[in-house]
Amino acid sequence: MAHEHIGSEGTATSIATDGDGDAVDVVRGLTADQVASRIASGQTNDVPDRASRSVKDIVRGNVFTRINAILLVLLVIVLATGSVIDGMFGLLIIANSGIGIIQEIRAKKTLDALAIVSQAKPMVRRDGIAVALAPKDVVLDDIIELGSGDQIVVDGEVVSSSALEVDESLLTGEADPVHKIVGESILSGSFVAAGSGAYRATKVGGDAYAAKLAEEASKFTLVHSELRSGIDRILKFITYLMIPAGALIIYNQLFSSGESLGPALNGMVAALVPMVPEGLVLMTSIAFAVGVIRLGKRQCLVQELPAIEGLARVDVVCADKTGTLTENGMRLSELKLADGSADESVIKAALAAMAASDPRPNASVLAIRESLTDDAGWGEATSVAPFSSAKKWSGQSYGVHGNWVLGAPDVLLDPSSEMARLAEEVGSSGLRVLMLGSSNLPVDDSDAPGVVTPEALVVLEQKVRPDAQETLEYFASQRVAVKVISGDNAVSVGAVAGSLGLEGGDRPIDARELPSDQEKLADVLDGATTFGRVRPDQKREMVAALQSRGHTVAMTGDGVNDVLALKDADIGVSMGSGSPATRAVAQIVLLDNKFATLPYVVAEGRRVIGNIERVSNLFLTKTVYSVVLAFLIGITGVLSKMLDFEPLSYPFLPRHVTIAAWFTIGIPAFILSLAPNNERARSGFVPRVMRLALPSGIIIGVTTFIAYVLAHRNHDLTPEQEGTTALITLIMIALWVLAVVARPYVWWKLVLIGGSVAGYLILFALPFTREFFKLDPSNVAATTLAITLGAVGVVLVEVSWWVSARLHGEKRKLFTTPDDLPGEHHHAEAQK
């Protein structure tokens, strides 16, 4: 990479002064003594890294949870009785914590590695030698060399410029490079688009522009998860219920039934463990983690598991134009020849020759070079005039082939000419227009460009991503609104959005005319989709205005100017090539920089959340019937003392509770959680799942209690037979709840239900499993009673399901139809 000490457009005097009046040699840079002095004064660029959450925070957040605390207390009680087998549920503590920790640390490592790879190493002049340093080693007043493509790591002042142009799009959103001359300021976070030069560091560390923005966004905020907060509310309620339930059960076991302490504690734990929907937390973590792995195959990095849920709820996506709808760079759209111009082949040859031999091509020249690849055969240019933003044209002379200039029509054309009018008309539609002309003077002549004869208008357009239209169509089919928010001029943004068929794209709004009042801004955002000249602070205001209307907003961005809006959005999505600050603050990073990956992310989120809600019915049904059963048993124990009748012990051992969940909840829930599902996530998770869980749980609890009471009255039955009778009734109805939750049916769901039934038949049939789990279905009368009461419970659950649907206006059906997964079309493979 070439770096020039002296620029053709000017160099500051060789001696500059810093803020304290000390001399700084622009050509040689700081001396070792000057560097040491600044380090001692703390004038360094040492900005604390903040790529992601710390490992300690990740571990703490996943270990110290309410459900782990509950399970740990119960595990200690069971282990204290010496029954290790009955403490199997304790493994869930490790599983619950481990999945979240592993996934989040993996995401952190990926991001940290990305931050190191993308870290710029500026060339800094020290004692007359240019050395590559890490950004943190730069000090105040360092002279930093600049070449094409270099990242500007600290704020400064230009001291040398040779056609220096800086791309500030990551800071301002403005797509066009800015010409910089000696004495002008330059901001960290920008890049050199063309030319070369040098600048003196005037603001380092936390004082630099990019660092200030990053600091404002530095507080790591976890994604709000309605699913997790809903589960947490349920857990909180269960915690309060467990205290009286535990007290009732232990009183009943110890005093009413007269059991010893060990069996009494085991009975209490057997009653309390199923109240905790521990598997739901585990299943949620597993489903999120599987979703993260599937998205990882599409080069999509999820920093936090609940971010998948957030995307499933998104109904507005705010996207920048550059990098999302368009690629960086331009494309040659057409040539409009002037009347009486040279032959088109000559025009193309001239453009091809100029583009091929330009030593520092800008985006426009690169577009011409990519389009016109044939060698014109004109040889080397005899003279060259490089392009600069100051004069707005470039030129090359080719001896007998003539002198050619390429530049802005308003500079090279007579404003009153027909060609000038046509150029203005084409430019007003958002296209970039250059004029190719032939000159009567060599381009390096002091009077150049001289008399210019118009030959053609070169019309350029921004490269639209080939998958952009497909992506917008997907969002439209899913009723997700897309707002294009760009720092580029509104006409250009509108031209791109309109060409892609975005509704309202042909009516772009200049953000400089937007109201500052949030309510009025929200009104504008409701009716418009395309905005240009948007400042970084306005992006943040627009996100807040959309959220004020109840929208769930995803914000995509790659620049420092997007950081605050990304942080405030419900879900921040960063491009992998974006600034470290945007990657750090975003919950989702698209490593392949493709906006088209987002539909797959949304589809994956919907699959995960729809299925978690589905299996939540199973887990919460278990919670409800466990609470009902525990209280019924506990209350009969108290009443037995008052009314003098034989008390009831708790019918189940902890291992019974475990097998009751194996084929009614555990395995089926895992399979259902990975099934296809494309329904957009809705709010109101807790009330919706309780519509089935509450009546079903009450039916199971009461019916199982009746089966146990009737079996207990038959004095010929052993305690194992009494417990088995109650367990058969419970399992039968719980299997039917599974059958209800699995609707609408497809073939594999019917196989799943059949497999669950077969699993229990095997458990009850094999002598080894009967012995190990203490099951005894040998009494025909008791087993017949259990099956009869189970059938009654099945009918009641089915009736309650249909009644609930009628009361809440929901359409229910038994079998899947082709219309049950709408909006899949070309993104159906997202479910594969």
RALIN-V422053 format. One record per helix or strand of 3 or more residues. SS is the DSSP state (A for helix, B for strand). FROM is the first residue (numbers start at 0). TO is the last residue. If there is no record, write none. Layout:
SS,FROM,TO
SS,FROM,TO
//
This chain:
B,14,16
B,22,24
A,31,39
A,54,62
A,65,79
A,84,116
B,122,125
B,128,131
A,134,136
B,142,145
B,154,166
A,168,171
B,190,202
A,204,206
A,208,215
A,225,255
A,260,272
A,277,295
B,299,301
A,306,312
B,315,318
B,325,336
A,343,356
A,362,370
B,382,384
B,392,396
A,398,400
B,402,407
A,408,411
A,417,426
B,431,438
B,451,463
A,467,476
B,480,484
A,489,498
A,510,512
A,517,526
B,529,531
A,535,547
B,552,556
A,559,567
B,570,574
A,579,584
B,587,589
A,594,642
A,653,672
A,684,712
A,718,740
A,746,764
A,766,771
A,779,806
A,817,819
A,824,830
//
